[in-house]
Each structure stands twice: as structure tokens, then as C-alpha cells.
Amino acid sequence: MIKILLVCSAGMSTSFLVEKMKGAAKSKGIDAEINAVAEANAKDYVGKIDILLLGPQVKYLEPSMKSMFTDIPVSVINFVDYGSMNGEKVLNTALELLGK
């Protein structure tokens, strides 16, 4: 199972994207656990996820998240993919970053 965490300022704006990503994973037969949280709760996932994706609105958090999540990929979601809620493309990007 692939565990993906999306982080945004309040955890709300990424919830719809998470649902789109879950649908894309299901249609591809990928076993994935995908969640969204507010930046303040990200620390609760250290050691529990495979990849962390940041909403474009919190890209300034990338350095601090990379220092917190040292053993996994941390990346900012493409602005266009985020804005269009393209769950399949964001999922594909996560899989590429994981080498899958």
C-alpha cells in the first residue's frame, strides 16, 4: 500500500483533490491510502507515509517539511493540476516521485 499525504493551510482545500486521487488509484488498481491535513498536523505523520505533497499555496513550507520528513519525497503539487483538481495527474506525479 502506498501512503500519500497532502498538506495545505487548513486541510480543507485538498479534500476534493484527495477524493479525485482515490478514484484514480481505484481505477488503476493501485492500493493507496491518501489523506489531507492542515500544516499543523503534518508532524503526526512522520514515519507513517511514503510521500508528502504540498498544496501550491503552502509551497513556502517545502524546506521545513523536507527537514521534518527526511526519508521520503516531499514535493509541491503543480499549480495547474491543483487548480483543475486533476487527481489522476497528481497521483501519477506521486508515483513517479516514488519510482513506481
All heavy atoms as an XYZ file, in Angstrom:
747
protein
N       0.833     -1.190      0.000
C       0.000      0.000      0.000
C       0.874      1.249      0.000
O       1.832      1.337      0.749
C      -0.916      0.028      1.221
C      -1.699      1.323      1.303
S      -2.795      1.485      2.699
C      -4.016      0.281      2.295
N       0.496      2.188     -0.850
C       1.195      3.467     -0.924
C       0.443      4.468     -0.054
O      -0.770      4.610     -0.164
C       1.249      3.971     -2.374
C       2.004      2.978     -3.257
C       1.891      5.353     -2.440
C       1.872      3.261     -4.731
N       1.180      5.148      0.813
C       0.564      6.134      1.709
C       1.007      7.526      1.291
O       2.178      7.865      1.358
C       0.954      5.846      3.155
C       0.411      4.502      3.624
C       0.754      4.237      5.063
C       0.198      2.887      5.472
N       0.451      2.604      6.881
N       0.016      8.319      0.860
C       0.258      9.667      0.349
C      -0.426     10.675      1.260
O      -1.596     10.512      1.608
C      -0.296      9.807     -1.086
C       0.334      8.763     -2.013
C      -0.075     11.232     -1.605
C      -0.325      8.682     -3.387
N       0.303     11.724      1.625
C      -0.270     12.786      2.446
C      -0.190     14.103      1.696
O       0.863     14.463      1.169
C       0.486     12.913      3.774
C      -0.073     13.952      4.744
C      -1.455     13.530      5.254
C       0.875     14.167      5.915
N      -1.313     14.804      1.635
C      -1.368     16.147      1.066
C      -1.489     17.131      2.214
O      -2.263     16.898      3.147
C      -2.564     16.301      0.136
C      -2.418     15.758     -1.290
C      -2.248     14.255     -1.287
C      -3.594     16.156     -2.131
N      -0.738     18.211      2.134
C      -0.756     19.233      3.182
C      -1.122     20.575      2.563
O      -0.584     20.962      1.530
C       0.627     19.336      3.873
C       0.667     20.511      4.838
C       0.964     18.043      4.608
N      -2.067     21.260      3.208
C      -2.396     22.630      2.820
C      -2.550     23.446      4.092
O      -2.318     22.939      5.183
C      -3.634     22.679      1.934
S      -5.171     22.290      2.748
N      -2.959     24.673      3.963
C      -3.007     25.539      5.139
C      -4.030     25.081      6.168
O      -3.766     25.099      7.355
C      -3.234     26.993      4.741
O      -4.325     27.100      3.879
N      -5.199     24.622      5.720
C      -6.216     24.184      6.679
C      -6.636     22.733      6.485
O      -7.399     22.203      7.277
C      -7.439     25.083      6.585
N      -6.168     22.088      5.438
C      -6.543     20.702      5.189
C      -7.863     20.555      4.453
O      -8.282     19.454      4.126
N      -8.514     21.668      4.173
C      -9.836     21.615      3.546
C      -9.754     21.658      2.020
O     -10.425     20.899      1.342
C     -10.698     22.782      4.045
C     -10.942     22.766      5.543
S     -11.721     21.253      6.118
C     -13.346     21.510      5.511
N      -8.929     22.533      1.501
C      -8.906     22.722      0.050
C      -8.398     21.494     -0.696
O      -8.712     21.303     -1.864
C      -8.084     23.952     -0.326
O      -6.756     23.814      0.114
N      -7.642     20.657     -0.028
C      -7.120     19.456     -0.692
C      -8.064     18.264     -0.577
O      -7.857     17.254     -1.235
C      -5.746     19.061     -0.120
O      -5.857     18.959      1.286
C      -4.678     20.066     -0.495
N      -9.109     18.357      0.208
C     -10.013     17.224      0.414
C     -10.655     16.750     -0.893
O     -10.763     15.542     -1.130
C     -11.108     17.576      1.418
O     -10.529     17.822      2.672
N     -11.053     17.676     -1.737
C     -11.659     17.297     -3.010
C     -10.631     16.616     -3.908
O     -10.923     15.617     -4.568
C     -12.249     18.530     -3.700
C     -13.039     18.204     -4.936
C     -14.181     17.406     -4.861
C     -12.650     18.680     -6.169
C     -14.914     17.097     -6.002
C     -13.374     18.375     -7.321
C     -14.506     17.582     -7.233
N      -9.399     17.138     -3.902
C      -8.327     16.536     -4.690
C      -8.029     15.123     -4.198
O      -7.792     14.218     -4.998
C      -7.069     17.401     -4.635
C      -5.878     16.931     -5.465
C      -6.247     16.765     -6.936
C      -4.713     17.892     -5.304
N      -8.064     14.919     -2.903
C      -7.852     13.581     -2.336
C      -8.881     12.602     -2.895
O      -8.536     11.485     -3.292
C      -7.907     13.603     -0.787
C      -8.079     12.205     -0.210
C      -6.651     14.248     -0.230
N     -10.136     13.010     -2.942
C     -11.185     12.123     -3.472
C     -10.932     11.796     -4.943
O     -11.121     10.658     -5.375
C     -12.566     12.747     -3.274
C     -12.978     12.830     -1.813
C     -12.833     11.514     -1.059
O     -13.297     10.472     -1.554
O     -12.220     11.529      0.033
N     -10.500     12.794     -5.712
C     -10.176     12.563     -7.124
C      -9.004     11.585     -7.254
O      -8.999     10.712     -8.116
C      -9.831     13.880     -7.818
C     -10.975     14.847     -7.908
C     -11.787     14.552     -9.138
C     -12.719     15.713     -9.433
N     -13.287     15.622    -10.755
N      -8.007     11.743     -6.383
C      -6.844     10.857     -6.410
C      -7.232      9.427     -6.024
O      -6.746      8.465     -6.621
C      -5.755     11.375     -5.471
C      -5.086     12.644     -5.953
S      -3.914     13.312     -4.749
C      -2.603     12.083     -4.843
N      -8.102      9.304     -5.034
C      -8.567      7.973     -4.623
C      -9.295      7.285     -5.778
O      -9.122      6.092     -6.006
C      -9.483      8.068     -3.398
C      -8.743      8.358     -2.112
C      -9.719      8.450     -0.940
C      -9.000      8.716      0.364
N      -9.936      8.842      1.502
N     -10.118      8.038     -6.493
C     -10.830      7.489     -7.645
C      -9.865      7.037     -8.729
O     -10.037      5.965     -9.321
N      -8.832      7.838     -8.973
C      -7.825      7.486     -9.981
C      -7.062      6.238     -9.561
O      -6.805      5.353    -10.383
C      -6.866      8.652    -10.201
N      -6.716      6.141     -8.297
C      -5.992      4.966     -7.796
C      -6.848      3.714     -7.944
O      -6.368      2.666     -8.387
C      -5.589      5.170     -6.344
N      -8.117      3.826     -7.591
C      -9.022      2.683     -7.696
C      -9.151      2.224     -9.143
O      -9.102      1.021     -9.426
C     -10.390      3.048     -7.119
C     -11.353      1.896     -7.066
C     -12.668      2.284     -6.401
C     -13.602      1.100     -6.358
N     -14.869      1.428     -5.708
N      -9.292      3.167    -10.063
C      -9.455      2.806    -11.467
C      -8.197      2.171    -12.046
O      -8.269      1.399    -12.998
C      -9.870      4.014    -12.304
O      -8.807      4.926    -12.428
N      -7.030      2.470    -11.447
C      -5.770      1.891    -11.904
C      -5.411      0.620    -11.130
O      -4.372      0.019    -11.390
C      -4.632      2.906    -11.730
C      -4.706      4.099    -12.642
C      -3.599      5.093    -12.276
C      -3.599      6.278    -13.179
N      -2.618      6.175    -14.239
N      -6.238      0.265    -10.153
C      -5.954     -0.916     -9.346
C      -4.788     -0.720     -8.388
O      -4.107     -1.672     -8.019
N      -4.578      0.519     -7.965
C      -3.480      0.838     -7.046
C      -4.017      0.910     -5.623
O      -4.988      1.611     -5.347
C      -2.821      2.178     -7.432
C      -2.196      2.062     -8.825
C      -1.793      2.604     -6.397
C      -1.725      3.378     -9.401
N      -3.378      0.170     -4.730
C      -3.753      0.176     -3.318
C      -3.087      1.387     -2.666
O      -1.873      1.399     -2.468
C      -3.293     -1.127     -2.669
C      -3.815     -1.283     -1.250
O      -4.786     -0.584     -0.875
O      -3.249     -2.117     -0.511
N      -3.875      2.411     -2.391
C      -3.316      3.656     -1.853
C      -4.178      4.203     -0.729
O      -5.394      4.144     -0.775
C      -3.197      4.697     -2.963
N      -3.500      4.729      0.263
C      -4.154      5.462      1.351
C      -3.752      6.913      1.155
O      -2.566      7.243      1.204
C      -3.659      4.944      2.701
C      -4.273      5.652      3.886
C      -3.722      5.107      5.201
O      -3.788      3.883      5.414
O      -3.213      5.921      5.999
N      -4.742      7.775      0.896
C      -4.466      9.179      0.579
C      -5.252     10.055      1.545
O      -6.469      9.903      1.677
C      -4.857      9.499     -0.885
C      -4.207      8.488     -1.836
C      -4.459     10.928     -1.233
C      -4.750      8.532     -3.252
N      -4.541     10.946      2.229
C      -5.176     11.827      3.205
C      -4.716     13.256      3.010
O      -3.668     13.506      2.414
C      -4.809     11.390      4.626
C      -5.391     10.044      4.975
O      -6.597      9.874      5.003
N      -4.531      9.073      5.209
N      -5.496     14.192      3.538
C      -5.142     15.608      3.531
C      -5.240     16.141      4.955
O      -6.175     15.800      5.685
C      -6.093     16.386      2.625
N      -4.245     16.944      5.321
C      -4.241     17.547      6.656
C      -3.762     18.991      6.580
O      -3.130     19.397      5.614
C      -3.335     16.772      7.652
C      -3.834     15.360      7.854
C      -1.886     16.792      7.217
N      -4.051     19.716      7.633
C      -3.524     21.068      7.779
C      -2.042     20.968      8.127
O      -1.589     19.973      8.703
C      -4.269     21.803      8.884
N      -1.299     22.011      7.780
C       0.138     22.001      8.029
C       0.481     21.718      9.491
O       1.461     21.028      9.775
C       0.766     23.324      7.593
C       0.226     24.528      8.360
C       0.860     25.828      7.934
O       2.005     26.113      8.343
O       0.210     26.576      7.178
N      -0.340     22.177     10.417
C      -0.063     21.977     11.839
C      -0.100     20.505     12.238
O       0.517     20.117     13.225
C      -1.072     22.760     12.672
N      -0.806     19.673     11.471
C      -0.930     18.250     11.806
C       0.038     17.354     11.047
O       0.056     16.148     11.267
C      -2.359     17.782     11.546
C      -3.360     18.501     12.413
O      -3.002     19.110     13.419
N      -4.612     18.468     12.033
N       0.817     17.923     10.153
C       1.727     17.114      9.332
C       2.693     16.304     10.185
O       2.991     15.142      9.871
C       2.483     17.999      8.353
N       3.168     16.888     11.276
C       4.155     16.205     12.120
C       3.647     14.861     12.641
O       4.430     13.955     12.922
C       4.584     17.109     13.271
C       3.466     17.433     14.254
C       3.928     18.429     15.309
C       2.822     18.843     16.236
N       1.648     19.455     15.589
N       2.335     14.703     12.751
C       1.756     13.447     13.238
C       1.986     12.288     12.269
O       1.755     11.136     12.625
C       0.247     13.606     13.461
C      -0.078     14.652     14.522
O       0.792     14.945     15.371
O      -1.206     15.175     14.494
N       2.421     12.584     11.046
C       2.591     11.557     10.009
C       4.050     11.183      9.752
O       4.324     10.370      8.874
C       1.920     12.026      8.711
C       0.424     12.018      8.814
C      -0.255     13.089      9.384
C      -0.326     10.935      8.375
C      -1.641     13.082      9.501
C      -1.705     10.920      8.486
C      -2.352     12.000      9.049
O      -3.718     11.983      9.175
N       4.966     11.754     10.516
C       6.385     11.407     10.340
C       6.560      9.907     10.579
O       6.090      9.371     11.575
C       7.285     12.227     11.293
C       8.724     11.737     11.235
C       7.209     13.707     10.950
N       7.193      9.249      9.625
C       7.423      7.809      9.726
C       6.229      6.946      9.346
O       6.302      5.724      9.431
N       5.130      7.573      8.903
C       3.905      6.823      8.617
C       3.451      6.909      7.159
O       2.444      6.313      6.805
C       2.771      7.331      9.509
C       3.046      7.152     10.987
C       1.928      7.743     11.824
C       2.251      7.623     13.298
N       1.266      8.300     14.132
N       4.167      7.687      6.333
C       3.747      7.882      4.939
C       4.916      7.620      3.996
O       6.075      7.580      4.423
C       3.187      9.305      4.706
C       4.221     10.375      5.082
C       1.875      9.495      5.453
C       3.837     11.782      4.716
N       4.582      7.459      2.700
C       5.602      7.223      1.681
C       5.984      8.480      0.922
O       7.077      8.563      0.361
C       5.096      6.173      0.679
C       4.811      4.849      1.353
O       5.700      4.345      2.066
O       3.696      4.314      1.179
N       5.063      9.440      0.861
C       5.325     10.683      0.127
C       4.437     11.796      0.685
O       3.312     11.542      1.114
C       5.099     10.508     -1.393
C       5.500     11.766     -2.167
C       3.677     10.079     -1.695
C       5.584     11.571     -3.670
N       4.974     13.026      0.671
C       4.225     14.184      1.139
C       4.139     15.188     -0.007
O       5.156     15.540     -0.598
C       4.919     14.822      2.346
C       4.166     15.994      2.950
C       4.127     15.866      4.455
C       4.801     17.306      2.554
N       2.926     15.616     -0.316
C       2.692     16.604     -1.365
C       2.103     17.863     -0.744
O       1.145     17.776      0.034
C       1.743     16.042     -2.423
C       2.216     14.773     -3.139
C       1.118     14.252     -4.061
C       3.485     15.036     -3.922
N       2.672     18.997     -1.104
C       2.205     20.280     -0.575
C       1.320     20.986     -1.579
O       1.627     21.020     -2.775
C       3.406     21.181     -0.276
C       4.366     20.705      0.808
C       5.638     21.525      0.758
C       3.720     20.807      2.169
N       0.237     21.570     -1.096
C      -0.589     22.413     -1.939
C       0.236     23.622     -2.361
O       1.090     24.091     -1.604
N       0.004     24.140     -3.573
C       0.794     25.284     -4.054
C       0.751     26.499     -3.130
O       1.716     27.252     -3.049
C       0.159     25.617     -5.404
C      -0.614     24.427     -5.798
C      -0.986     23.705     -4.545
N      -0.353     26.657     -2.413
C      -0.495     27.814     -1.528
C       0.422     27.740     -0.305
O       0.607     28.732      0.387
C      -1.959     28.000     -1.116
C      -2.482     26.977     -0.126
C      -2.976     25.680     -0.757
O      -2.524     25.267     -1.811
N      -3.908     25.008     -0.095
N       1.007     26.561     -0.046
C       1.926     26.426      1.095
C       3.305     25.949      0.628
O       4.036     25.317      1.381
C       1.362     25.484      2.193
C       0.154     26.103      2.867
C       1.051     24.105      1.641
N       3.675     26.301     -0.601
C       4.977     25.873     -1.121
C       6.128     26.401     -0.272
O       7.199     25.810     -0.243
C       5.140     26.249     -2.585
C       5.195     27.717     -2.864
C       5.321     27.970     -4.356
C       5.256     29.461     -4.634
N       5.317     29.722     -6.055
N       5.898     27.494      0.448
C       6.929     28.036      1.332
C       7.302     27.067      2.449
O       8.346     27.201      3.086
C       6.474     29.377      1.934
C       5.275     29.264      2.845
C       5.426     29.018      4.207
C       3.980     29.380      2.337
C       4.320     28.908      5.043
C       2.876     29.265      3.161
C       3.051     29.027      4.508
O       1.955     28.897      5.335
N       6.451     26.052      2.691
C       6.732     25.057      3.735
C       7.695     23.962      3.276
O       8.141     23.160      4.090
C       5.431     24.380      4.182
C       4.418     25.227      4.926
C       3.132     24.448      5.133
C       4.988     25.670      6.262
N       8.002     23.934      1.983
C       8.815     22.832      1.452
C      10.126     22.617      2.219
O      10.407     21.477      2.617
C       9.078     23.025     -0.041
C       9.715     21.805     -0.675
C       9.842     21.937     -2.182
O       9.699     23.050     -2.733
O      10.106     20.901     -2.821
N      10.924     23.653      2.491
C      12.175     23.405      3.233
C      11.942     22.803      4.627
O      12.633     21.863      5.020
C      12.824     24.785      3.331
C      12.233     25.564      2.199
C      10.822     25.052      2.051
N      10.969     23.320      5.357
C      10.734     22.797      6.708
C      10.166     21.380      6.673
O      10.509     20.540      7.518
C       9.820     23.723      7.510
O       8.537     23.802      6.926
N       9.323     21.082      5.683
C       8.774     19.726      5.566
C       9.863     18.733      5.156
O       9.896     17.606      5.639
C       7.613     19.686      4.570
C       6.377     20.405      5.059
S       5.667     19.606      6.515
C       4.703     20.942      7.175
N      10.776     19.181      4.282
C      11.875     18.305      3.883
C      12.782     18.001      5.064
O      13.329     16.904      5.162
C      12.678     18.923      2.735
C      11.987     18.778      1.397
C      12.851     19.278      0.257
C      12.177     18.958     -1.073
N      12.983     19.387     -2.217
N      12.941     18.947      5.976
C      13.774     18.689      7.153
C      13.042     17.809      8.165
O      13.666     17.085      8.932
C      14.250     19.989      7.794
O      13.173     20.712      8.343
N      11.717     17.839      8.156
C      10.925     17.001      9.055
C      10.769     15.578      8.494
O      10.852     14.600      9.220
C       9.540     17.633      9.266
C       8.717     16.974     10.348
S       7.030     17.677     10.523
C       7.304     19.430     10.544
N      10.541     15.482      7.191
C      10.344     14.198      6.511
C      11.601     13.906      5.682
O      11.605     14.059      4.465
C       9.103     14.251      5.610
C       7.817     14.375      6.363
C       7.317     15.624      6.719
C       7.091     13.249      6.725
C       6.124     15.748      7.421
C       5.894     13.364      7.421
C       5.411     14.614      7.774
N      12.654     13.478      6.348
C      13.954     13.349      5.702
C      14.096     12.103      4.829
O      14.962     12.076      3.956
C      15.075     13.334      6.753
O      14.813     12.289      7.690
C      15.143     14.669      7.486
N      13.282     11.101      5.029
C      13.485      9.833      4.327
C      12.447      9.550      3.231
O      12.387      8.440      2.717
C      13.523      8.678      5.326
C      12.260      8.594      6.173
O      11.511      9.584      6.239
O      12.012      7.530      6.764
N      11.638     10.552      2.879
C      10.622     10.367      1.833
C      10.624     11.574      0.892
O      11.090     12.650      1.263
C       9.202     10.181      2.425
C       8.754     11.442      3.179
C       9.124      8.927      3.305
C       7.289     11.485      3.502
N      10.067     11.396     -0.320
C       9.940     12.554     -1.215
C       8.945     13.583     -0.663
O       7.890     13.214     -0.141
C       9.406     11.949     -2.515
C       9.663     10.488     -2.434
C       9.649     10.156     -0.969
N       9.308     14.838     -0.786
C       8.431     15.966     -0.442
C       8.422     16.867     -1.671
O       9.476     17.265     -2.152
C       8.946     16.740      0.789
C       8.105     17.982      1.037
C       8.983     15.844      2.024
N       7.231     17.174     -2.164
C       7.138     17.969     -3.384
C       5.906     18.864     -3.352
O       4.927     18.563     -2.663
C       7.069     17.024     -4.590
O       7.070     17.747     -5.791
N       5.966     19.938     -4.129
C       4.821     20.850     -4.264
C       3.991     20.395     -5.458
O       4.533     20.114     -6.534
C       5.295     22.306     -4.459
C       4.102     23.234     -4.654
C       6.135     22.758     -3.267
N       2.682     20.323     -5.286
C       1.778     19.935     -6.365
C       1.774     21.027     -7.435
O       1.705     22.222     -7.119
C       0.340     19.726     -5.819
C       0.325     18.604     -4.785
C      -0.636     19.439     -6.957
C      -0.976     18.500     -3.996
N       1.836     20.607     -8.680
C       1.777     21.533     -9.801
C       0.529     22.412     -9.681
O      -0.573     21.916     -9.458
C       1.761     20.735    -11.111
C       1.600     21.606    -12.323
O       0.506     22.056    -12.633
N       2.692     21.843    -13.007
N       0.715     23.719     -9.852
C      -0.371     24.689     -9.675
C      -1.568     24.405    -10.588
O      -2.716     24.464    -10.154
C       0.177     26.099     -9.913
C      -0.840     27.182     -9.722
C      -1.200     27.579     -8.447
C      -1.441     27.786    -10.802
C      -2.149     28.578     -8.261
C      -2.392     28.785    -10.626
C      -2.744     29.179     -9.350
N      -1.302     24.096    -11.855
C      -2.381     23.836    -12.808
C      -3.134     22.556    -12.437
O      -4.364     22.523    -12.448
C      -1.833     23.754    -14.255
C      -2.920     23.330    -15.225
C      -1.236     25.091    -14.672
N      -2.393     21.500    -12.074
C      -3.027     20.237    -11.684
C      -3.872     20.428    -10.424
O      -4.962     19.874    -10.305
C      -1.976     19.149    -11.442
C      -1.196     18.808    -12.696
O      -1.690     19.103    -13.803
O      -0.092     18.255    -12.569
N      -3.357     21.234     -9.500
C      -4.093     21.505     -8.267
C      -5.358     22.312     -8.569
O      -6.451     21.961     -8.122
C      -3.210     22.273     -7.283
C      -3.828     22.455     -5.930
C      -3.672     21.494     -4.941
C      -4.565     23.598     -5.630
C      -4.245     21.657     -3.683
C      -5.134     23.771     -4.385
C      -4.969     22.793     -3.414
O      -5.549     22.965     -2.182
N      -5.189     23.372     -9.338
C      -6.318     24.252     -9.645
C      -7.421     23.553    -10.411
O      -8.605     23.848    -10.228
N      -7.049     22.601    -11.266
C      -8.053     21.870    -12.047
C      -8.514     20.596    -11.338
O      -9.328     19.852    -11.875
C      -7.485     21.526    -13.432
O      -6.371     20.673    -13.316
N      -7.975     20.371    -10.133
C      -8.306     19.189     -9.336
C      -8.106     17.903    -10.149
O      -8.925     16.999    -10.139
C      -9.738     19.259     -8.792
C      -9.935     20.333     -7.753
S      -9.145     19.889     -6.191
C      -8.533     21.479     -5.662
N      -6.965     17.837    -10.851
C      -6.640     16.689    -11.689
C      -5.999     15.602    -10.824
O      -4.775     15.469    -10.752
C      -5.713     17.115    -12.827
C      -5.545     16.042    -13.874
O      -5.677     14.856    -13.597
N      -5.245     16.464    -15.086
N      -6.847     14.834    -10.165
C      -6.380     13.790     -9.251
C      -5.517     12.743     -9.913
O      -4.546     12.266     -9.324
N      -5.846     12.397    -11.156
C      -5.057     11.383    -11.854
C      -3.632     11.876    -12.101
O      -2.667     11.148    -11.888
C      -5.716     10.998    -13.176
C      -4.955      9.897    -13.893
C      -5.679      9.382    -15.124
O      -6.782      9.857    -15.450
O      -5.106      8.491    -15.766
N      -3.499     13.123    -12.520
C      -2.169     13.666    -12.805
C      -1.354     13.806    -11.515
O      -0.158     13.504    -11.499
C      -2.292     15.011    -13.508
C      -1.015     15.440    -14.157
C      -1.268     16.082    -15.495
C       0.060     16.383    -16.146
N       0.079     17.608    -16.867
N      -1.978     14.246    -10.437
C      -1.266     14.382     -9.166
C      -0.851     12.997     -8.662
O       0.274     12.816     -8.178
C      -2.123     15.138     -8.120
C      -1.428     15.161     -6.767
C      -2.406     16.565     -8.599
N      -1.729     12.007     -8.806
C      -1.383     10.636     -8.417
C      -0.207     10.139     -9.254
O       0.754      9.562     -8.707
C      -2.577      9.710     -8.587
C      -2.305      8.227     -8.305
C      -1.957      7.999     -6.828
C      -3.502      7.369     -8.710
N      -0.242     10.373    -10.558
C       0.844      9.937    -11.431
C       2.165     10.594    -11.047
O       3.212      9.942    -11.051
C       0.530     10.227    -12.897
C      -0.539      9.306    -13.445
O      -0.810      8.238    -12.909
N      -1.176      9.723    -14.520
N       2.120     11.858    -10.679
C       3.327     12.563    -10.238
C       3.867     11.924     -8.966
O       5.076     11.694     -8.845
C       3.036     14.062     -9.997
O       2.590     14.641    -11.235
C       4.263     14.794     -9.488
N       2.988     11.599     -8.029
C       3.412     10.959     -6.783
C       4.063      9.604     -7.088
O       5.125      9.287     -6.518
C       2.227     10.778     -5.842
N       3.463      8.848     -7.967
C       4.011      7.530     -8.323
C       5.383      7.670     -8.988
O       6.298      6.890     -8.700
C       3.048      6.779     -9.236
C       1.708      6.387     -8.606
C       0.776      5.808     -9.655
C       1.902      5.425     -7.450
N       5.534      8.682     -9.836
C       6.827      8.921    -10.488
C       7.894      9.263     -9.435
O       9.013      8.764     -9.504
C       6.719     10.061    -11.498
C       5.994      9.696    -12.762
C       5.757     10.894    -13.679
O       6.487     11.917    -13.549
O       4.852     10.811    -14.509
N       7.529     10.123     -8.485
C       8.477     10.507     -7.435
C       8.871      9.306     -6.577
O       9.971      9.263     -6.030
C       7.893     11.612     -6.560
C       7.758     12.974     -7.229
C       6.897     13.914     -6.397
C       9.148     13.587     -7.449
N       7.976      8.340     -6.488
C       8.248      7.126     -5.707
C       8.949      6.053     -6.561
O       9.280      4.982     -6.058
C       6.953      6.556     -5.130
C       6.329      7.355     -4.001
C       4.903      6.897     -3.735
C       7.182      7.229     -2.746
N       9.120      6.344     -7.845
C       9.758      5.388     -8.736
C       8.885      4.196     -9.055
O       9.358      3.086     -9.277
N       7.548      4.414     -9.105
C       6.606      3.327     -9.367
C       5.918      3.501    -10.698
O       5.742      4.547    -11.202
C       5.578      3.242     -8.261
C       6.260      3.023     -6.919
C       5.294      2.479     -5.919
C       5.962      2.253     -4.596
N       6.563      1.007     -4.394
